[in-house]
Amino acid sequence: MALRTSRVGGLVRVLVTGGAGFIGANLVHRLVDGGHDVAVIDDLSTGHRDNLDVVDRAIELHEASVLDQKALERAVAGAEAVVHLAARPSVPRSIDDPRATHRANVDGTLAVLEAARRAQSATGGPGPHVIVASSSSVYGANPVLPKTEDLVPQPRSPYAASKLAAEAYTLAYHHSYGLDVLVFRFFNVFGPLQPAGHAYAAVVPAFVDDALAGRPVTLHGDGTQTRDFTYVDSVTAVLADAVARRVADDRPVNLAFGTRTDLLGVLDRLEALLGQPVERVHGPSRPGDVAHSSADATRLRALFPAVEPVDLDAGLAATVAWFRARRAGGAEA
């Protein structure tokens, strides 16, 4: 299917699943600032109500799981777009509890797609536009760089497998029921509101939190692993544009911009930002981790030519500033 849009741009009734989480809350802020009518469904298992404090009067919050069919149908009612971000994140967490990851990521996605299909049937129209978050982890052991969307996925963890299954269901619902869908593969998103201080924290918040606290930073492996780090504002800019223009495609789309930075390089940048050395300790590599990841952004740039990504240094500076503000305010990051 070629790129298809049904709007030049305009205000939309949007449901964000997982809208109290890191990416979700950042997106909600952008959508509200843009004048959209926003609803959120989130069971607050990994998200936080505090993330929505600034906009809580401007949104409709459903405190429930997407696996709660009645709550989900109430949330979907009237939505022109659904951005499905609710998930159980983390490769290590999925290795510890694969069934819980499957239930949240696969059953949860299927529940959202079914709710959208029922809404489509009820109105007799095209139904909600469904945007689904997948992950670069689906490429897994495939060594080719940069990662193009046509590569054969080789997931190495239950998390990666669950995201690939969510992709497959989403695209199948397009072909079977005519839903307008768009699947994004996220690559190492970081930025404000991303939690640290727990066993499954992502690499950037874990590094920043430890560095600001004066603790040694733990590297799993030798630190030469490379990632396509993507600042959260770049991600939400693409998502908001996709909502406004109802961008649909029957192929996954990488949501990253083709950068490649090793973990030691991230620590070097943090040292420069903090003006002090960051102590480093090395631990064993973690099961399911991949050595290198970088996106081919050709398809993304064709679909979203106006989006300009925030570069790594600017994104890290904003992230450090947010963590510092949290610490100054006495809040846990």
Disulfide bonds with the S-S distance in Angstrom:
none
